[in-house]
Amino acid sequence: MSCPQKFAVIRESSMHSPASAMAVAEGNLADARKQYEQALTIRRDLDGKGGVAESEMDRASLAIEEGHAVDAKRALPAAIEEARQEG
């Protein structure tokens, strides 16, 4: 992937966070989940660089908002491990 292509992918990924936050604030949790999943996919496509841990944490936080604390608890170890790997 060329440098301009990587920049475009990173920009696209970073744009999902505000859209997701707005969806959560508006109570549209299904849309927020979709946005978080798209951001995670983009970030993973960058070979784990660029915030995979952040996306995993976003998903865990959303699970709590949705009333799925057990799912959030299961997601946290992966998020912590990603954060360690990202440095």
Backbone hydrogen bonds, N-H to C=O, Kabsch-Sander energy under -0.5 kcal/mol:
donor,donor_aa,acceptor,acceptor_aa,energy
6,K,2,S,-2.5
7,F,3,C,-2.5
8,A,4,P,-2.0
9,V,5,Q,-2.2
10,I,6,K,-2.8
11,R,7,F,-2.7
12,E,8,A,-2.4
13,S,9,V,-2.4
14,S,10,I,-2.5
15,M,11,R,-1.4
16,H,12,E,-0.7
16,H,13,S,-1.1
17,S,13,S,-0.6
19,A,15,M,-1.3
20,S,16,H,-2.9
21,A,17,S,-2.7
22,M,18,P,-2.3
23,A,19,A,-2.1
24,V,20,S,-2.5
25,A,21,A,-2.5
26,E,22,M,-2.0
27,G,24,V,-1.6
28,N,23,A,-2.7
29,L,27,G,-1.4
32,A,28,N,-2.0
33,R,29,L,-2.6
34,K,30,A,-2.0
35,Q,31,D,-2.5
36,Y,32,A,-2.8
37,E,33,R,-2.7
38,Q,34,K,-2.3
39,A,35,Q,-2.4
40,L,36,Y,-2.4
41,T,37,E,-2.3
42,I,38,Q,-2.4
43,R,39,A,-2.6
44,R,40,L,-2.6
45,D,41,T,-2.1
46,L,42,I,-0.7
46,L,43,R,-0.7
47,D,44,R,-1.6
48,G,43,R,-0.8
49,K,46,L,-1.1
55,S,51,G,-2.3
56,E,52,V,-2.5
57,M,53,A,-2.4
58,D,54,E,-2.5
59,R,55,S,-2.2
60,A,56,E,-2.0
61,S,57,M,-2.7
62,L,58,D,-2.4
63,A,59,R,-2.2
64,I,60,A,-1.7
65,E,61,S,-2.1
66,E,62,L,-2.3
67,G,64,I,-1.5
68,H,63,A,-3.5
72,A,68,H,-1.9
73,K,69,A,-2.6
74,R,70,V,-1.9
75,A,71,D,-1.7
76,L,72,A,-1.5
79,A,75,A,-1.7
80,I,76,L,-2.7
81,E,77,P,-2.4
82,E,78,A,-2.4
83,A,79,A,-2.3
84,R,80,I,-2.1
85,Q,81,E,-2.2
86,E,82,E,-2.4
87,G,83,A,-1.3
